[in-house]
Amino acid sequence: MNLKTREEIETWLKGRIAKEIKTKPQSVPVNVLFTNFGLDSIVIVTLVTDLEDWLDVSLDPTIFWEYPSIEALGEWLITEKLTS
């Protein structure tokens, strides 16, 4: 497993979401709900797959609803998924 920090995860997610919504990563707030970015289910599944590959872990696409912001998802990944 390739250990990442919460900041690295948040930066990665901001970059990917920024690319999808055609903005700069610094314009993507970490505490806004994923649903507010207007991402469709295909984009979400692709994000999950790419995140799995990047982190070398198995993830369920529902994590974007269970942990509905970059901040919440990053915290869960660090505290529950990547350290266990």
CORWO-V50102 format. One record per residue. RES is the residue in one letter. PHI is phi in radians with two decimals (NA if undefined). OMEGA is omega in whole degrees, 0 to 359 (999 if undefined). NEAR is the number of other ideal C-beta (glycine too) atoms within 12 Angstrom. Layout:
res = [RES RES]
phi = [PHI PHI]
omega = [OMEGA OMEGA]
near = [NEAR NEAR]
This chain:
res = [M N L K T R E E I E T W L K G R I A K E I K T K P Q S V P V N V L F T N F G L D S I V I V T L V T D L E D W L D V S L D P T I F W E Y P S I E A L G E W L I T E K L T S]
phi = [NA -1.63 -1.20 -2.16 -1.64 -1.04 -1.10 -1.12 -1.13 -1.09 -1.12 -1.09 -1.11 -1.04 -1.11 -1.19 -1.17 -1.01 -1.07 -1.17 -1.73 0.99 -2.50 -1.53 -0.94 -1.18 -1.52 -1.73 -1.31 -1.39 -1.84 -1.61 -1.11 -0.95 -1.05 -1.28 -1.51 1.26 -1.38 -1.50 -1.12 -1.14 -1.13 -1.06 -1.08 -1.11 -1.06 -1.09 -1.07 -1.16 -1.14 -1.02 -1.10 -1.15 -1.58 1.05 -2.40 -1.68 -2.30 -1.69 -1.00 -1.23 -1.05 -1.26 -1.72 -1.22 -2.19 -1.40 -2.44 -1.02 -1.08 -1.16 -1.16 -1.06 -1.10 -1.09 -1.03 -1.24 -1.44 -1.95 -1.68 -1.61 -1.86 -1.73]
omega = [179 184 179 174 177 180 178 179 180 179 179 180 178 180 181 180 178 179 181 183 175 176 178 180 181 177 182 180 183 184 178 181 177 181 180 179 178 180 179 186 178 179 180 180 177 177 179 180 180 178 176 180 182 182 183 176 176 181 176 180 180 180 179 174 179 179 199 176 177 181 181 181 178 179 179 180 181 187 186 189 188 181 182 999]
near = [14 14 16 23 17 24 17 20 34 29 21 29 41 32 24 31 38 21 21 23 22 12 17 12 21 13 16 29 20 28 17 22 20 36 15 15 29 16 29 15 16 12 21 29 19 20 33 31 20 22 35 21 16 24 28 16 25 15 28 18 23 15 32 32 18 19 29 23 27 37 24 26 39 30 26 25 37 24 15 17 27 26 15 10]
